[in-house]
Amino acid sequence: MQIPGIDTCIALMNEYAMLPNIRRHSLLVARIAELLAFGLCERLPPGQAPDLDLCINGALLHDIAKTPCLKDNCDHAATGADICRQHGYPEIAEVVACHVILQDFSLERYKQGMFQAQDIVYYADKRVRHDAIVSLAEREEYILENYGGDDERVQQRIRKNFRRCGQLEEALFRVLDFSPDQLWQKVEQHADQSSLTDLALDLP
């Protein structure tokens, strides 16, 4: 498995001109992903929890193509996955490709207590609006307002996506020892154990 280090993630953020607000968003998504993956690793048998480094670095790079796609109106998840493959990180590419719409959604797998990095980063991203942790309902409302427009089909797809995310949330927090409402508190408490604690010093 090829996973870039945090320093490499920062270098890629710089190379692709990631805007400061997107960096702050990505850092918070990564902090959530780290917390969730860490918790799952503690509470699940070996092999069932997602790889911690893949979750962290996949989250740091999930919006790697956001800045270029703001200019070119491209699909930032697909373009970001292409960027990660070009740099030799196919596993990260899979995480990036699925962070908007989770392709391998599986209630059966979740019921068995089996989670992948894609699940974690997808969920973590849905809990962050800009650089603040919000509920899924708040994030859904924001997405509908900003991307739903007047197209009922688009709105239905957004609502379906968040219904699935809600089911994933239920499965995750059946395993974890805290609730979704405690996420911000737990992220702050986990800061001392986090590999990302000092990263804010490297971000604009």
QUIVENWO-V428231 format. One record per pair of residues at least 6 apart in sequence whose C-alpha atoms are under 6 Angstrom apart, sorted by the first residue. I is the first residue (numbers start at 1). J is the second residue. Records with the same first field share a line. If there is no record, write none. Layout:
BEGIN
I: J, J
END
This chain:
BEGIN
2: 89
18: 67
20: 204
24: 131
25: 130, 131
26: 60
27: 60
29: 59, 124, 125
30: 56, 59, 60
32: 124
33: 55, 56, 120, 121, 124
34: 56
37: 52
40: 49
41: 49
48: 114
49: 115
50: 115, 116, 117
55: 117
58: 92, 95
59: 121
62: 96
64: 80
65: 76, 80
66: 76
69: 76
77: 96, 97
78: 97
81: 93, 96, 97
84: 93
85: 93
95: 118
99: 122
110: 171
127: 133, 134, 135, 136
128: 134
148: 154, 155
191: 197
END
